[in-house]
């Protein structure tokens, strides 16, 4: 009967979704120009400015006397016969792996690829760095030189006491590069607080162009082997209501880039930028679209793509820019010569690797063994704990504390909320997102789902966060945007990994132990920031055997289950190797176990087919995301502890529980 009700519900949900989409499309079609958009917990702003993206403008279109096209005259890419393209083609031949002295070294040389910019650039390039590991050449080494608050004018006229160029040099050194190995730059800039009237077009755009010219020349001086600077202008800023970088100035920065490139093409122009005093200047991906209005290639900027101030990108906005960067550098005719692996192809997946010959931890018995470790999620062949186990009793007592709470954390059976959040990386984000979609209607209305998982934010990034790209800050924003206070967050689903483990160096148990240790830091931090979190449900990775890339291959994906088990055992044993206890962490339990050996059916029938994974063999496709989402929904609906608070008002019928 349960399965039949689920089937009926899902059919009704699909019909409801169709109706919702129809309503949304009608609503969007009636909105135009400077329509006002309000998002819960975020500043209001404009969903559209009525401006046309520069790359959608033709030679006949006009903005304040300026025609369309990234390169002018309606042109978004240069023909191979253009002199500027010929200069770029020659420069591309010089981008080669180089040793610390700058000499070509095809065996161990590096191609330094750096960013220069402000806070947006830093977070976007940071996400790109994480996302691009599986698609780039091993010779390409990233250094994120963009810095919060360091707008174009501060790079062009650097303060000796707060010099962004000095910080850039440190970032390059920290990445294991020398100045002689830096060969490519992504430059995205803006200037702060332009004034309407005083800085109206073309004033602000010209000043930004001049600052970009000074930066480009300085790059040539400091890093003489840089062959290219790829420029991008701002993302949509219409949602911002403050003075930091509003529209139409964000839009107009595209003309700053175009004018600078035009100066180089004509031998100097207003800025004096030429091929002798600057690297070759080219457009990178153009990032601006008019809010929710579809660009010709489908790009839009939704309110949730921006953080609370409407100016800085949220995790989804960072990923959007990262995806545009990856698409550009993997498909551009010139960048592919150095960015892609030696064979010129992105490491993808091999659908013939349908098994790696390993037994799922949940199918192993107490007598089975993997490098000395027996089977069962909790060890000794056990996949669930008996109700007499002290850890189960701890979990039960914690469950009884999961109640609808108000903003102060006090129980409020009428208006209170139970915050269920996710923490993890890109896979966890997409899977929890699909879970959020299908859980509506089956969960209690008291339960508020918050997707705090973030692309590129693997376990080590949460355990030791970059203060300039801190996943905990983004999580806090997500909690607030869902209408919750920290005191209302009470349950966590945690699924993590670490990127790029090395065969040999990180073989079992090294990688698994490091992941366990990072996860321990995360759950302790959760206890500090969200003191009412009672339970953390852990899941390990899905099957990664189809993947040919280095991002998260087998057997490391499989071995992540031992990381979760060891951490739970540490808590059961009073601390163990990680010092994780009931005092410094919420109670740790297994959530759904997701790994199966490819197409070999697990005892419960779970398989992972090649089409369940995207082209990289690591990230779940739509069917893979739905598979995990349904396992989450089944778990929270059927687990004897989780369903106490997850299902509609189930907890009120428990003996001794009062509303």
WOSUL-V285178 format. One record per helix or strand. SS is the DSSP state (2 for helix, 1 for strand). FROM is the first residue (numbers start at 1). TO is the last residue. Records with the same first field share a line. If there is no record, write none. Layout:
SS->FROM-TO  FROM-TO
This chain:
2->2-30  54-56  83-92  119-134  152-156  164-174  179-181  203-222  249-265  303-305  315-331  336-339  361-363  390-400  426-439  459-463  471-481  486-488  510-529  556-572  610-612  622-638  643-646  650-653
1->36-37  45-46  63-63  66-66  98-98  104-104  110-117  140-144  159-159  162-162  182-188  228-232  280-283  306-306  313-313  349-349  370-370  373-373  405-405  411-411  417-424  443-443  447-451  466-466  469-469  489-495  535-539  547-547  587-590  613-613  620-620  647-647
